[in-house]
Amino acid sequence: MTTDEKDTAANLDRLNNNIARMEELSQRLVRAMASKRAIDPNLQAPDRDVFVKAMTAYMSEMMNNPAKIIEHQVSYWGKMLKHYVEAQHLLTTGKMGVPSDPTPKDPRFQNPLWDSHPYFNFLKQNYLLTSEAISQAINGLEGLDGVDRKKIEYFTQQIINMMSPTNFLGTNPEALERAVTTEGESLVKGLENLVRDIEANNGEVLVSLADSGAFSVGENIATSEGAVVYRNRMFELIQYAPTTEQVHKTPLVLFPPWINKFYILDLKPKNSLVKWIVDQGYTLFVVSWINPDRSYADVGLDDYVEEGYLTAIEQVKAITGEPKVNAIGYCIAGTTLSLTLALMEKRKDKSVNAATFFTTLTDFADPGEIGVFLGDDFVDAIEREVTKQGILDKFFMTKTFSFLRSNDLVYGPAIKSYMLGDTPPAFDLLYWNGDGTNLPGKMAVQYLRHLCQHNEFSGGPGFTICGETVQPSDIKLPVCSIACETDHIAIAKGCYSGFQKFGSRSKTFILSQSGHIAGIVNPPSKRKYGHYTNSDLKLDFEEWKAQAEFTEGTWWFRWEEWLRKKSGAKVPARPVGNVSHPSLAPAPGTYVVRKPEAA
């Protein structure tokens, strides 16, 4: 047998083995899909009425302004016909070339074949030209209110993103090349990745964004030194060990969101806000929330405030011997911190000296992109889901937020994992992103229905918490808010408008570049994102930003300068805990790695 014959036989054996493995994996896939439980369709699909409204608006436009519709259609078909004729002409010459390509650059089409191969270039241009035409048609619809328009635009864009030729094996040149050069091995590995993800998510497809085996909480992420010094059913309180000989007198307690784990602020020493704060000479406490199971079904916002915020503040005072603390709230924890501070003002409790809010919405009049999920159809479905299960499984929140950036967090990772057979990257931020938490049923509905949908705290008669009706104007202490310019979860404009309504005389607003995470986790070493400042908070947001001063680099130093003035003189560094608060576990504690049973 010649060398070529041996190579051919080896390749054939390899191909046959891969086909056999795919058969076995297909059987596992069927079993995994069979385990999928029934889910309310409104949790996975938009309100059907919104499409009826879109069609009605389009028909009305056609009747009342036919010239506009015809002009749009003629423009679209003109571009498509020009492209087809040019492609046909090149084919008749016998050349393997592509016609002129006026379509914009798109990161999804980076493989050179999209620009050089007639077939793939034809697909790309058709897709991008059609996508542009659909978007223009939707944007041009009249007779839709703001909420319906945002829904239609959002879900239309989701369909456009889903139909990209990059998302299908037969029209993805990179995936086809990989399959051929590996004798089908890439497709086998991709199927293995798909089966693994479906098995891990009870029959649902949720693509892994990071290599789950690359990180271990407390070992190579969340490694700042400290200890759990208090624990109840709602949270563990972590006190971090001092790194300076002296610290500011007033301690600092940080409340992270309970939708995710706190260690986004302590991923690695070089980008850890926790470590940086401690290094500046502050006694820092961080709340690590419980990851709830079904037994937490009746836990509401009152419980988070009484057993969470107020208890944590009292424990910090008891440990440090100080009469007051400074507080930070991040995202939903910032929203709830604002409720807590308003409640404390009603109760004449002066335990908090000053407060900081990271990417915090308190006014939901314009919730931004997330507003498409705040209709009655979606919230009603969540209420039915949590009534049955007791909790809102982390799967739903993870999937919802992922589709806000579907190309980056759904389709792009799925292509790499399932079509190219790549192992998910060892990326700490994406690992954290996939390490979500469940939400107590009662709390989830309260938050969505009364704070988000009805906007009771900022736009209504007030929000009732722990027996008191509170509003933003009840907050009187010095406050600082950091919003992020491209935040798609807590939009900067909404953060600003809610902050304007606080009753504090001393208010500082900082706008960081970038988004919900990168804008906050923006260490000095990165030298990447700058920030805006403007002391005139009477302006509307656009005017405030237009007149703001821009500073290169992180906002951390500017905020620390503000915090320093609210934190008192220096005192000898405090030990972790005290006699009545011994170490219960080393940081990052036990709640952060708790894995309750899924709903």
ABEGO torsion letter per residue (X at the ends): XBAAAAAAAAAAAAAAAAAAAAAAAAAAAAAAAAABBBBBAAAABBBAAAAAAAAAAAAAAAAABAAAAAAAAAAAAAAAAAAAAAAAAAAAAGBBBBBBBABBBBAABABAAAAABAAAAAAAAAAAAAAAAAAAAAAABBGBBAAAAAAAAAAAAAAAAAABAAABAAABAAAAAAAAAAGGAAAAAAAAAAAAAAAAAGGBBBBBABBAAABBBGAABGABBEBBABBBAABBBBBBBBABABBBABBBBBBBBAABBAAAAAABAAABAAAAAAAAGBBBBBBBBBBBBAAAAABBAAAAAAABAAAAAAAAAAAAGBABBBBBBBEAAAAAAAAAAAAAAAAGBAABABBBBBGBBABAABAEAAAAAABAAAAAAAAAAAAAAGBBBAAAAAAAAAAABAAAAAAAAAAAAAAAGBBBBBBAAAAAAABBBBBBAAAAAAAAAAAAAAGAAAABAEBBBGGBBBBAAABABBBBBBBBAABAABBAAAAAAAAAABABABBBBBBBBEBAAAAABBBAAAGABBBBBBABAABBAAAAAAABBBBBEBAAAAAAAAAAAAAEBBBBBBBBEBAABBBABBOAEAAAABBBBBX
